[in-house]
Amino acid sequence: MPKLALFIKEKQGVWEVGTKDIQTPGEGELLVKIEATALNPVDWKIQKYGFFIEEYPAILGTDSAGTVAALGKGVTGFAVGDKVFHQGWFTNDKATFQQYTIVPAEITAKLPSNISLDEAASIPLGLATAALGLYGAVVPQGQGGLGLTPPWEDAGRGKYAGKPILILGGATSVGQFVIQLAKLSGFSPIIATASLKHTSFLKSLGVDHVIDRKIPLSELTSQLESFTKAPLEVVYDTVSFPETQKAGYSALARGGSIVLVLSSQIEVDASANKTIAYVFGTVHAPSNRAAGVSLYSKLTSLIEKGELKPNRVEVLPNGLAGIPDGLKRLELDQISGQKLIARPQETA
Ligand SMILES: NC(=O)c1ccc[n+]([C@@H]2O[C@H](COP(=O)([O-])OP(=O)(O)OC[C@H]3O[C@@H](n4cnc5c(N)ncnc54)[C@H](OP(=O)(O)O)[C@@H]3O)[C@@H](O)[C@H]2O)c1
């Protein structure tokens, strides 16, 4: 049965709503009717620069919340009609700028009772990127994380008590999840750069100190030293512009580690013995699957207990057709401290 999807017809082509047949879920998979999907920077970057995807027409989008519409063979723990949320992937069967998508059940979470479907759609990519950067496997020369013990496992809860962490870009979607995970991991103090208007919001997520992101980065280390004398062993740079990477790397103590969300532009100082991890923020990747399955097994409960909160959301009009204008606002840096959400079923 044909349903609607938002396509890029050819590499760097325009966005266009069109029809696509609903797929049948394979073994271990769910068919999800998408009620809410989130917009992410990677979506406009792929359309504008033409990297990463080779098969067109292509559907993008990697965040979904909706209702289970069919179960593949062997699926247990889910029923048709369950409300769920999950990360999508950049293939036309698993992307989320469409009305129906397919997802492996083992990386799908049931919607907790205390958040809406719109809020749930703000979680998957941002949280995966935050979590896999801190707790994902260390992959020398490849994309990976710092290999810390995750706080959704008993051994990881509070494990890093007394260690400071610096988050560059605390108000980004990824940054909001890094803050919350750092809190569960026990990091202290948690220090983030952000626009100062976000201070009380970021403190509600667990930040101890906000540094104005507009200060010259040359002043970063002296600001940090006013908040902690402990060696800075972990920096998470959710911005990863060349200048933030450089500032984060130089703020680290000897032997410390920095997580980047974009490829490294850092001039490595071998004598400082610092680690650089470039995260691949998807639980769909085989290298991240085990960590993703572990995270998704605890996700509903983490949210229900208020230990993880979704991003604040703005819902866009016109369903899938409203996504291109929203992506343009993301590209123009007009979105501050919240996630844009589209409702595919509301496409005219
Ligand atoms: N490697 C991966 O797998 C992966 C996965 C996900 C995302 N990413 C990348 O990660 C980056 C962040 O994604 P996102 O979705 O979290 O972004 P986002 O929420 O769209 O980012 C918007 C925020 O960026 C903040 N910001 C911009 N420049 C800043 C600076 N110089 N210092 C501090 N904050 C700054 C703004 O903060 P204020 O409101 O405080 O001004 C704004 O709130 C993007 O480049 C994205 O492509 C990579």
The ligand as a Gaussian input file, in Angstrom:
#p B3LYP/6-31G(d) Opt

LIG

0 1
 N       29.320000      11.853000      14.738000
 C       28.020000      11.597000      14.816000
 O       27.577000      10.449000      14.712000
 C       27.063000      12.713000      15.086000
 C       25.777000      12.414000      15.594000
 C       24.910000      13.479000      15.904000
 C       25.312000      14.792000      15.661000
 N       26.538000      15.032000      15.108000
 C       26.984000      16.422000      14.879000
 O       27.018000      17.015000      16.171000
 C       26.779000      18.415000      16.058000
 C       25.713000      18.792000      17.062000
 O       24.471000      18.193000      16.676000
 P       23.146000      18.560000      17.481000
 O       21.997000      17.947000      16.780000
 O       23.362000      18.260000      18.899000
 O       23.141000      20.135000      17.257000
 P       22.018000      21.225000      17.525000
 O       21.220000      20.852000      18.723000
 O       21.285000      21.513000      16.271000
 O       22.953000      22.473000      17.854000
 C       22.400000      23.739000      18.076000
 C       23.112000      24.330000      19.261000
 O       24.484000      24.511000      18.924000
 C       25.000000      25.375000      19.884000
 N       26.264000      25.950000      19.438000
 C       26.571000      26.391000      18.192000
 N       27.856000      26.853000      18.162000
 C       28.345000      26.701000      19.421000
 C       29.606000      26.992000      20.016000
 N       30.603000      27.549000      19.315000
 N       29.779000      26.698000      21.324000
 C       28.775000      26.147000      22.046000
 N       27.553000      25.857000      21.540000
 C       27.352000      26.131000      20.235000
 C       23.920000      26.414000      20.069000
 O       23.999000      26.718000      21.426000
 P       23.340000      28.000000      22.132000
 O       21.859000      27.780000      22.064000
 O       23.900000      27.913000      23.523000
 O       23.757000      29.225000      21.402000
 C       22.609000      25.649000      19.693000
 O       21.750000      25.478000      20.799000
 C       26.395000      18.656000      14.582000
 O       27.540000      19.097000      13.884000
 C       26.000000      17.270000      14.094000
 O       26.136000      17.122000      12.708000
 C       27.421000      14.042000      14.837000

